[in-house]
Amino acid sequence: MNDASIEQLNKHIGVYDRQQLLIWQRMSPVERLAVADQAYHFALESVRLTERQRHPDLSEEALRWRVIRRMQGIKR
């Protein structure tokens, strides 16, 4: 990765805290996967709750499709 790519990546995701990077580096692959899984499920539940609040009359099937589309970044 060249300097321009690193600069672009930093602008996109921000600069990570050095201490957090060290913690992640010490984690096993299974631990990192568990953290990623927890983050995914938190995001999924957050999207589900906000969609239900915005559209209380949606059927369960319509709600599932809205959640899927938002989680996958599909524009309406």
C-alpha positions, 0 to 999 in steps of 0.5 A, a space after each residue: 500500500 502506498 502513502 496515497 492509499 494510506 492517506 485515503 484510507 485514513 480519511 475514509 475510516 479515521 485514525 484508530 487509537 493505538 491502544 485499540 489496535 494493540 488490543 485487536 492484535 492480541 486477540 485470537 481470530 475467534 475473538 475478533 470474529 466474536 467482536 465482529 458478530 456482536 457488532 453485526 447483531 447490534 447493527 441489525 437490531 438497531 436497524 430493525 428497531 428504527 424501521 419498526 418505529 418509522 413504519 409500525 404498520 409494516 408486515 413482518 415480511 416487509 420489515 425484513 426486506 427493509 432491514 435487509 436493504 438497509 444492512 446491504 446499503 441498497 438505495 430505495 
